[in-house]
Structure formats: C-alpha cells, structure tokens
Amino acid sequence: MKKTMITRAATLMATVAIAVTALPMTAFAALPCHSGHGRDGKKYAPVYTTTTTPTTTQTFTGPVTKDQALQIALTHAGYKQSEVQFPIVKKDYDDGMEVWEVEFHKGFIEYNYDIEVSTGQIVDFDIDD
C-alpha cells in the first residue's frame, strides 16, 4: 500500500513538473495560492491538469499500423519493446473515433493507451500499479 501511494505521488509530481517547466515565466503570476488569489493579486479558480506531451514527434502518411501504435505507446512510456511484457494491441472505437488500444506491462505496472488510428496521436493513457 505504501509503495503504491509513493509511486502515485511520484507520478503526480512528475506530471506537475512537466506541466510547470512548459510554462513561460509570466504564467507563474497567474498560479493560484492557498487563498485562491494569484501572486499578482487577482482571484483565480484552481486549475488541475494531467496532460503530457510525447517526447518525440512522429509523422505518418496514412493510418497508423498496429506496430506503429505499439511503438508510439512505448516511446511515450520511455521503454523499448524488449523491456516490457505482454504487449496487446487491438482496434476499437472510442467516442466514434477509431483507436488502437495498446496495453503492456513493466513489472507489476500496467500501461494502457488509446492511440488515434488516423493521426497516431495519444488520445488517452492510464498507468495502473
């Protein structure tokens, strides 16, 4: 239980660190503090995001193949195919959009990705430990 909480906290901190490092310095004035006011004195509603951006940009000339979808997910997670277990890739529809559902394991951690077939963009991903 403790390890799970630590892992989730580390994942959250990494996500926040990625989001914060992508902001221009002027954006920090708008970040809310405990009182709900930004450092510039204006009142702001708290904003919570858990978005990330892929570490590499890939260009595709047509629909993404099953192998390309797996490679996109592995690259985003920071692994090579030889480093993960039980990779599964299957086509599905998510909100009317054709996606590749990619699942693989690294140790006891399960990674799930939805990758848009037409563009190769990661639509959704989830990491379960």
The 8 nearest C-alpha neighbors of each residue, nearest first, counted from 0:
[[1, 3, 2, 4, 5, 6, 128, 7],
 [0, 2, 4, 3, 5, 6, 7, 8],
 [1, 3, 5, 0, 4, 6, 7, 128],
 [4, 2, 6, 0, 1, 5, 7, 128],
 [5, 3, 7, 1, 6, 2, 8, 0],
 [4, 6, 8, 2, 3, 7, 9, 1],
 [5, 7, 9, 3, 8, 4, 2, 10],
 [8, 6, 10, 4, 9, 5, 11, 3],
 [7, 9, 5, 11, 6, 10, 4, 12],
 [8, 10, 12, 6, 7, 11, 5, 13],
 [11, 9, 7, 13, 8, 12, 6, 14],
 [12, 10, 14, 8, 13, 9, 7, 15],
 [11, 13, 9, 15, 14, 10, 16, 8],
 [14, 12, 16, 10, 11, 15, 9, 17],
 [15, 13, 11, 17, 16, 12, 10, 18],
 [14, 16, 18, 12, 17, 13, 19, 11],
 [15, 17, 13, 19, 14, 18, 12, 20],
 [18, 16, 14, 20, 15, 19, 13, 21],
 [17, 19, 15, 21, 16, 20, 14, 22],
 [20, 18, 16, 21, 22, 17, 15, 27],
 [19, 21, 17, 22, 18, 16, 23, 15],
 [20, 22, 18, 19, 17, 23, 16, 24],
 [23, 21, 19, 20, 26, 24, 18, 27],
 [24, 22, 25, 26, 21, 27, 20, 19],
 [23, 25, 26, 27, 22, 28, 20, 21],
 [24, 26, 23, 27, 28, 29, 22, 30],
 [27, 25, 24, 28, 23, 29, 22, 30],
 [28, 26, 30, 29, 25, 24, 23, 22],
 [27, 29, 38, 26, 39, 30, 25, 37],
 [30, 28, 37, 27, 26, 31, 38, 39],
 [29, 31, 27, 37, 28, 32, 38, 26],
 [32, 30, 37, 36, 35, 43, 45, 29],
 [31, 33, 35, 34, 36, 37, 30, 38],
 [34, 32, 35, 31, 36, 37, 45, 30],
 [35, 33, 36, 32, 31, 37, 42, 43],
 [36, 34, 31, 33, 32, 43, 42, 44],
 [37, 35, 42, 31, 34, 41, 43, 40],
 [38, 36, 31, 29, 39, 40, 30, 41],
 [37, 39, 28, 40, 29, 36, 30, 31],
 [38, 40, 37, 28, 41, 29, 36, 42],
 [41, 39, 37, 38, 36, 42, 28, 29],
 [42, 40, 37, 36, 39, 43, 38, 29],
 [41, 43, 36, 35, 37, 40, 44, 31],
 [44, 42, 36, 35, 31, 45, 37, 41],
 [43, 45, 46, 35, 42, 31, 36, 30],
 [46, 44, 31, 43, 47, 35, 30, 32],
 [47, 45, 44, 48, 31, 30, 43, 49],
 [48, 46, 45, 49, 15, 50, 44, 18],
 [49, 47, 50, 46, 18, 15, 14, 51],
 [50, 48, 14, 51, 47, 15, 11, 18],
 [51, 49, 48, 52, 14, 18, 17, 15],
 [52, 50, 49, 53, 14, 17, 18, 48],
 [51, 53, 54, 50, 75, 55, 17, 121],
 [54, 52, 75, 55, 51, 56, 74, 121],
 [53, 55, 75, 52, 56, 74, 77, 76],
 [56, 54, 53, 57, 74, 75, 52, 71],
 [57, 55, 58, 53, 54, 71, 52, 120],
 [56, 58, 55, 59, 119, 71, 120, 53],
 [59, 57, 56, 60, 119, 118, 61, 63],
 [60, 58, 61, 57, 118, 63, 62, 119],
 [59, 61, 58, 62, 63, 118, 117, 119],
 [62, 60, 59, 63, 117, 118, 64, 116],
 [61, 63, 117, 116, 64, 118, 60, 59],
 [62, 64, 116, 119, 67, 117, 61, 68],
 [65, 63, 67, 66, 68, 62, 116, 99],
 [64, 66, 68, 67, 69, 88, 63, 99],
 [67, 65, 69, 68, 64, 70, 63, 88],
 [66, 68, 70, 64, 69, 65, 63, 71],
 [69, 67, 71, 65, 70, 66, 64, 72],
 [70, 68, 66, 72, 67, 71, 73, 101],
 [69, 71, 67, 73, 68, 72, 74, 66],
 [72, 70, 68, 74, 69, 73, 67, 75],
 [73, 71, 75, 69, 74, 70, 76, 68],
 [74, 72, 70, 76, 78, 75, 71, 77],
 [73, 75, 77, 71, 76, 72, 70, 78],
 [74, 76, 72, 53, 73, 77, 54, 71],
 [77, 75, 73, 74, 78, 72, 110, 71],
 [76, 78, 74, 75, 73, 79, 54, 72],
 [79, 77, 73, 76, 74, 82, 80, 83],
 [78, 80, 82, 81, 73, 77, 83, 74],
 [79, 81, 82, 83, 78, 73, 70, 84],
 [80, 82, 79, 83, 84, 78, 73, 86],
 [83, 81, 79, 80, 78, 84, 105, 104],
 [84, 82, 105, 104, 80, 81, 103, 85],
 [83, 85, 104, 86, 103, 105, 82, 106],
 [84, 86, 103, 104, 87, 83, 102, 105],
 [87, 85, 103, 102, 84, 88, 104, 83],
 [88, 86, 102, 101, 85, 103, 89, 100],
 [89, 87, 101, 100, 99, 65, 102, 86],
 [90, 88, 100, 99, 91, 87, 101, 65],
 [91, 89, 99, 98, 100, 88, 97, 92],
 [90, 92, 98, 97, 99, 89, 93, 100],
 [91, 93, 97, 96, 95, 98, 94, 90],
 [92, 94, 96, 95, 97, 98, 91, 113],
 [95, 93, 96, 92, 97, 98, 91, 122],
 [94, 96, 93, 92, 97, 98, 91, 115],
 [97, 95, 93, 92, 94, 98, 115, 91],
 [96, 98, 92, 116, 91, 115, 93, 95],
 [99, 97, 115, 116, 114, 91, 92, 90],
 [98, 100, 90, 114, 89, 113, 101, 91],
 [99, 101, 113, 89, 88, 112, 90, 98],
 [102, 100, 88, 112, 111, 87, 99, 69],
 [101, 103, 111, 87, 110, 86, 112, 88],
 [104, 102, 86, 85, 110, 109, 84, 87],
 [105, 103, 109, 84, 108, 83, 110, 106],
 [104, 106, 83, 108, 107, 84, 109, 103],
 [105, 107, 108, 104, 84, 83, 109, 128],
 [106, 108, 105, 128, 109, 104, 127, 84],
 [107, 109, 128, 105, 106, 104, 127, 110],
 [108, 110, 104, 127, 126, 103, 128, 107],
 [109, 111, 126, 103, 102, 125, 104, 127],
 [112, 110, 102, 125, 124, 101, 126, 109],
 [113, 111, 124, 101, 100, 123, 114, 102],
 [114, 112, 100, 123, 122, 99, 98, 121],
 [113, 115, 121, 99, 98, 122, 120, 119],
 [114, 116, 98, 119, 120, 117, 118, 97],
 [117, 115, 98, 63, 62, 119, 118, 97],
 [116, 118, 62, 115, 63, 119, 61, 97],
 [119, 117, 120, 115, 116, 62, 63, 59],
 [118, 120, 115, 116, 63, 114, 117, 121],
 [121, 119, 115, 118, 114, 122, 116, 117],
 [122, 120, 114, 123, 113, 115, 119, 112],
 [121, 123, 113, 114, 120, 115, 124, 112],
 [124, 122, 113, 121, 112, 125, 114, 111],
 [123, 125, 112, 111, 113, 126, 122, 121],
 [124, 126, 111, 110, 127, 112, 123, 109],
 [125, 127, 110, 109, 111, 128, 124, 108],
 [128, 126, 109, 108, 125, 110, 111, 107],
 [127, 108, 107, 109, 126, 3, 6, 7]]
